[in-house]
Amino acid sequence: MRTIRLLVPAALAVVFALLFSGCSINQIAVNALANTLAGGEGDGASVFTADDDPELVGDALPFALKLYESILEQTPEHEALLLATGSGFVSYANAFVATPASMLPFEEWDRREAMQARAKRLYLRGREYLVRGLDVRYDGFREALFDADRQAVSAYLGTMTRKDVPFLYWIGASWVAAFALDPFDLDLAFTVTRAEPLMLRALDLDEEFSDGAIHDFLVQYYAGLPDSMGGDKAKAEYHHTRALEIADGRLAGPYVSYAEALVIPRQDAELFVDLMNRALAVDPDDHPPARLVNILTQRKARWYLQNIDDFFLPDWSEDEGEGF
């Protein structure tokens, strides 16, 4: 999750009062509010990502996102706010919709499917704002991105700089996340591989973006796709190694994502438990910008350990035929 800021109530009241005092003042106020809401370029700690209370953040984000959307109606080409809004929707979908859905028991299958469908819509909603942001910066980017000729976007990627990395990362992440929830969506199935060149360009421009988030994404991307669509387990292993090196023990995420992408398919329960314990050994307070992400990831790690029998077949090599 990236920079998402809220105004204090008094300041918000002043800004909304200005909105009704005249056209020119209206636009000035809208731009000022958009700048405050958006914060920076999506690359710093925020009152959300540094929080230690996931429920508080999960309850607050929907209001914040709707506020962002209302301001974007007045200033639709505000690049920083488009980034904050898009990444906010993707982050909310992942942390507070898709992940909780994945932890529901089998008996709640209908609810799980409904939540996953909602998460998919939120991912694509976020992607729309992000693509729009790059289209503002690079006129024609949207058309090139979705052009039947998959090389059409290459010229745009070649001119991009480090300031574009947050957009590239979040577009790619939202695209793949939506497909992962509904691999039978033919539109997503035919286009999801377009996320790879975006991520690789982002990697070239800023390998250490968000503590190695691009490498961590590529672990899941290359491990999750079939070989016919570009999947590559060796590449996934390489990117995991780099993700760990860049995170330098500050993040729980690389351990859990590697376990999900490569260890469960290999049915290596012993390594899986070790990785979950490594994730739990990370101290969220040691790296405040990722405090919330680490807390949520550790929550998932504990759940995995409590439900490990659901992910690994019994070890029938034991003398008595019992599982581990």
C-alpha positions as CSV (number, residue, x, y, z in Angstrom):
1,M,0.0,0.0,0.0
2,R,1.2,3.5,-0.8
3,T,0.7,7.0,0.4
4,I,-2.9,7.8,1.2
5,R,-3.6,10.9,3.3
6,L,-6.6,12.2,5.2
7,L,-7.2,15.8,6.2
8,V,-8.1,16.8,9.7
9,P,-11.8,17.7,10.0
10,A,-11.1,21.4,10.5
11,A,-9.0,21.7,7.3
12,L,-11.5,19.6,5.4
13,A,-14.4,21.9,6.5
14,V,-12.5,25.0,5.3
15,V,-11.8,23.4,1.9
16,F,-15.4,22.4,1.3
17,A,-16.5,25.9,2.2
18,L,-14.2,27.2,-0.5
19,L,-15.7,24.9,-3.0
20,F,-18.9,26.9,-3.2
21,S,-17.4,30.4,-3.2
22,G,-16.6,30.8,-6.9
23,C,-15.3,29.0,-10.0
24,S,-11.7,30.1,-9.7
25,I,-11.5,29.6,-6.0
26,N,-13.3,26.3,-6.4
27,Q,-10.5,25.0,-8.7
28,I,-7.8,26.3,-6.4
29,A,-9.4,24.6,-3.5
30,V,-9.9,21.4,-5.4
31,N,-6.3,21.3,-6.5
32,A,-5.1,22.1,-2.9
33,L,-7.3,19.3,-1.5
34,A,-6.1,16.9,-4.2
35,N,-2.5,17.6,-3.5
36,T,-3.0,17.1,0.2
37,L,-4.9,13.9,-0.2
38,A,-2.4,12.5,-2.7
39,G,0.6,13.3,-0.6
40,G,3.7,12.4,-2.6
41,E,4.3,10.1,-5.5
42,G,3.2,7.0,-3.6
43,D,6.6,6.2,-2.2
44,G,6.5,7.2,1.4
45,A,5.0,6.1,4.8
46,S,1.5,7.2,5.5
47,V,-0.9,7.3,8.4
48,F,-2.3,4.1,6.9
49,T,0.7,2.0,6.2
50,A,2.4,2.8,9.5
51,D,-0.7,2.0,11.5
52,D,-0.8,-1.0,13.9
53,D,-4.6,-1.4,13.8
54,P,-5.8,-3.2,10.6
55,E,-9.4,-3.0,11.5
56,L,-9.2,0.8,12.0
57,V,-7.5,1.2,8.6
58,G,-10.0,-1.2,6.9
59,D,-12.9,0.8,8.2
60,A,-11.4,4.1,7.2
61,L,-10.2,3.3,3.6
62,P,-13.6,3.1,1.9
63,F,-14.5,6.6,3.0
64,A,-11.1,7.9,1.9
65,L,-11.4,6.2,-1.5
66,K,-14.8,7.7,-2.1
67,L,-13.5,11.1,-1.1
68,Y,-10.7,10.7,-3.6
69,E,-13.1,9.8,-6.3
70,S,-15.3,12.8,-5.6
71,I,-12.3,15.1,-5.9
72,L,-11.2,13.4,-9.1
73,E,-14.5,14.4,-10.6
74,Q,-13.4,18.0,-10.2
75,T,-9.8,17.5,-11.2
76,P,-9.8,14.3,-13.4
77,E,-6.2,14.7,-14.6
78,H,-4.5,15.1,-11.2
79,E,-1.7,12.5,-11.6
80,A,-0.8,12.1,-7.9
81,L,-4.4,11.6,-6.8
82,L,-5.0,9.1,-9.6
83,L,-2.0,7.2,-8.3
84,A,-3.3,7.4,-4.7
85,T,-6.8,6.4,-5.7
86,G,-5.8,3.5,-7.9
87,S,-3.2,2.1,-5.5
88,G,-5.7,2.6,-2.7
89,F,-8.4,0.5,-4.4
90,V,-5.8,-2.3,-5.2
91,S,-4.5,-2.3,-1.6
92,Y,-7.9,-2.3,-0.1
93,A,-9.0,-5.2,-2.4
94,N,-6.0,-7.2,-1.5
95,A,-5.8,-6.6,2.3
96,F,-9.4,-6.4,3.3
97,V,-11.4,-8.3,0.7
98,A,-9.4,-11.0,-1.2
99,T,-7.2,-12.1,1.6
100,P,-10.0,-12.5,4.2
101,A,-12.0,-14.3,1.6
102,S,-9.1,-16.8,1.1
103,M,-9.2,-17.6,4.8
104,L,-12.9,-18.4,5.0
105,P,-13.8,-22.1,5.8
106,F,-15.2,-24.3,3.1
107,E,-18.6,-24.1,4.6
108,E,-18.7,-20.4,3.6
109,W,-17.9,-21.0,-0.1
110,D,-20.7,-18.8,-1.4
111,R,-19.5,-15.9,0.7
112,R,-16.0,-16.5,-0.4
113,E,-17.0,-16.4,-4.1
114,A,-18.9,-13.2,-3.5
115,M,-16.0,-11.5,-1.8
116,Q,-13.6,-12.7,-4.5
117,A,-15.9,-11.3,-7.2
118,R,-15.9,-8.0,-5.3
119,A,-12.2,-8.0,-5.0
120,K,-11.8,-8.5,-8.7
121,R,-14.0,-5.5,-9.4
122,L,-12.0,-3.4,-7.0
123,Y,-8.7,-4.5,-8.6
124,L,-9.9,-3.5,-12.0
125,R,-11.4,-0.2,-10.7
126,G,-8.0,0.6,-9.3
127,R,-6.3,-0.3,-12.5
128,E,-8.6,2.1,-14.4
129,Y,-7.4,5.1,-12.4
130,L,-3.7,4.0,-12.7
131,V,-3.9,3.6,-16.5
132,R,-5.6,6.9,-16.6
133,G,-2.8,8.5,-14.7
134,L,-0.1,7.3,-17.1
135,D,-2.4,8.3,-20.0
136,V,-2.3,11.8,-18.6
137,R,1.5,11.8,-18.6
138,Y,1.9,10.0,-21.9
139,D,-0.9,10.8,-24.3
140,G,-2.0,7.6,-26.1
141,F,-0.6,5.2,-23.5
142,R,-4.0,3.6,-22.8
143,E,-4.7,2.9,-26.5
144,A,-1.2,1.4,-26.8
145,L,-1.5,-0.7,-23.7
146,F,-4.7,-2.4,-24.9
147,D,-3.8,-2.4,-28.6
148,A,-4.0,-5.8,-30.4
149,D,-0.3,-5.3,-31.3
150,R,1.4,-6.1,-28.0
151,Q,4.5,-4.2,-29.0
152,A,2.6,-0.9,-29.3
153,V,3.3,0.0,-25.7
154,S,7.0,-0.6,-25.9
155,A,7.8,2.9,-27.3
156,Y,6.0,4.4,-24.3
157,L,7.8,2.2,-21.8
158,G,11.2,3.2,-23.3
159,T,10.6,6.9,-22.5
160,M,9.4,6.4,-18.9
161,T,11.5,7.3,-15.9
162,R,11.8,6.4,-12.3
163,K,8.8,8.7,-11.4
164,D,6.6,6.3,-13.4
165,V,7.5,3.2,-11.4
166,P,4.6,3.4,-8.9
167,F,2.1,3.5,-11.8
168,L,3.8,0.6,-13.6
169,Y,3.9,-1.5,-10.5
170,W,0.3,-1.0,-9.4
171,I,-1.1,-1.5,-12.9
172,G,0.8,-4.8,-13.2
173,A,-0.2,-5.9,-9.7
174,S,-3.9,-5.1,-10.2
175,W,-4.0,-6.9,-13.5
176,V,-2.5,-10.1,-12.3
177,A,-4.5,-10.1,-9.0
178,A,-7.8,-9.7,-10.9
179,F,-6.8,-12.6,-13.2
180,A,-5.8,-14.8,-10.3
181,L,-9.3,-14.5,-8.8
182,D,-11.0,-15.4,-12.1
183,P,-8.7,-17.2,-14.5
184,F,-11.8,-18.1,-16.7
185,D,-12.3,-14.4,-17.6
186,L,-11.1,-14.6,-21.2
187,D,-10.4,-10.9,-21.5
188,L,-8.0,-11.1,-18.5
189,A,-6.6,-14.4,-19.7
190,F,-5.7,-12.9,-23.1
191,T,-4.2,-9.7,-21.7
192,V,-2.7,-10.6,-18.3
193,T,0.8,-11.2,-19.8
194,R,0.9,-7.5,-20.6
195,A,1.6,-6.9,-17.0
196,E,5.1,-8.5,-17.4
197,P,6.7,-5.8,-19.6
198,L,5.4,-3.1,-17.2
199,M,6.9,-4.8,-14.2
200,L,10.2,-5.5,-16.0
201,R,10.5,-1.8,-17.0
202,A,9.7,-0.8,-13.4
203,L,12.4,-3.2,-12.3
204,D,14.9,-1.6,-14.7
205,L,14.1,1.8,-13.4
206,D,14.0,1.1,-9.7
207,E,14.9,-2.4,-8.6
208,E,14.5,-1.5,-4.9
209,F,11.0,0.1,-5.2
210,S,9.0,-0.4,-2.0
211,D,11.6,-2.7,-0.4
212,G,11.8,-5.1,-3.3
213,A,8.0,-5.3,-4.0
214,I,8.6,-5.8,-7.8
215,H,10.8,-8.8,-7.2
216,D,8.2,-10.2,-4.8
217,F,5.5,-9.7,-7.4
218,L,7.6,-11.5,-10.1
219,V,8.0,-14.5,-7.7
220,Q,4.3,-15.0,-7.8
221,Y,3.9,-14.1,-11.4
222,Y,6.5,-16.5,-12.8
223,A,5.5,-19.3,-10.4
224,G,1.8,-18.9,-11.0
225,L,1.6,-18.9,-14.8
226,P,1.9,-22.1,-16.8
227,D,5.0,-22.4,-19.0
228,S,2.9,-21.7,-22.1
229,M,2.0,-18.3,-20.8
230,G,5.5,-17.4,-19.6
231,G,5.7,-19.1,-16.3
232,D,9.3,-19.9,-15.2
233,K,10.1,-21.4,-11.8
234,A,13.8,-20.6,-12.1
235,K,13.0,-16.9,-12.6
236,A,10.7,-17.1,-9.6
237,E,13.6,-18.5,-7.5
238,Y,15.9,-15.7,-8.6
239,H,13.4,-13.0,-7.8
240,H,12.8,-14.5,-4.4
241,T,16.4,-14.3,-3.6
242,R,16.6,-10.6,-4.7
243,A,13.4,-9.8,-2.7
244,L,15.0,-11.2,0.4
245,E,18.2,-9.3,-0.2
246,I,16.5,-6.0,-0.7
247,A,14.0,-6.4,2.2
248,D,17.0,-7.3,4.5
249,G,14.8,-9.0,7.1
250,R,12.3,-6.0,7.4
251,L,9.4,-7.7,5.6
252,A,7.3,-10.8,6.3
253,G,5.9,-10.8,2.9
254,P,8.6,-12.5,0.9
255,Y,8.5,-15.6,3.1
256,V,4.8,-16.0,2.7
257,S,4.6,-15.2,-1.0
258,Y,7.4,-17.7,-1.7
259,A,5.7,-20.4,0.4
260,E,2.4,-19.8,-1.4
261,A,3.9,-19.7,-4.9
262,L,6.5,-22.5,-4.8
263,V,6.5,-24.4,-1.5
264,I,2.9,-25.5,-1.4
265,P,3.0,-26.8,-5.0
266,R,6.1,-28.8,-4.1
267,Q,4.4,-30.1,-1.0
268,D,7.4,-29.3,1.3
269,A,5.6,-28.9,4.6
270,E,8.8,-28.7,6.6
271,L,10.1,-25.7,4.6
272,F,6.6,-24.2,4.7
273,V,6.5,-24.2,8.5
274,D,10.0,-22.7,8.6
275,L,9.0,-19.9,6.2
276,M,5.9,-19.1,8.3
277,N,8.1,-18.9,11.4
278,R,10.5,-16.6,9.7
279,A,7.6,-14.3,8.7
280,L,6.4,-14.3,12.3
281,A,9.9,-13.4,13.6
282,V,9.8,-10.1,11.8
283,D,9.2,-7.2,14.2
284,P,6.7,-4.8,12.6
285,D,7.9,-1.9,14.7
286,D,11.4,-2.2,13.3
287,H,10.2,-0.8,9.9
288,P,7.3,1.6,10.5
289,P,6.5,2.3,6.8
290,A,5.5,-1.4,6.4
291,R,4.1,-1.9,9.9
292,L,0.5,-2.5,8.7
293,V,1.6,-4.8,5.8
294,N,3.7,-6.9,8.2
295,I,0.9,-7.2,10.7
296,L,-1.5,-8.4,8.1
297,T,1.0,-10.8,6.6
298,Q,1.8,-12.3,10.0
299,R,-1.9,-12.7,10.5
300,K,-2.0,-14.8,7.3
301,A,1.1,-16.8,8.4
302,R,-0.5,-17.7,11.7
303,W,-3.7,-18.8,9.9
304,Y,-1.6,-21.0,7.6
305,L,0.1,-22.7,10.5
306,Q,-3.3,-23.3,12.1
307,N,-4.7,-24.8,8.9
308,I,-1.6,-26.5,7.5
309,D,-3.4,-29.8,7.0
310,D,-5.6,-28.2,4.4
311,F,-2.6,-27.5,2.2
312,F,-0.4,-30.6,2.4
313,L,-1.2,-34.2,1.7
314,P,-0.3,-36.7,4.5
315,D,3.2,-38.0,4.4
316,W,2.5,-41.6,3.5
317,S,6.2,-42.5,3.6
318,E,5.8,-42.7,7.4
319,D,5.9,-46.3,8.8
320,E,2.4,-46.0,10.2
321,G,1.1,-44.2,7.2
322,E,0.3,-41.1,9.4
323,G,0.9,-37.5,8.3
324,F,3.2,-35.1,9.8
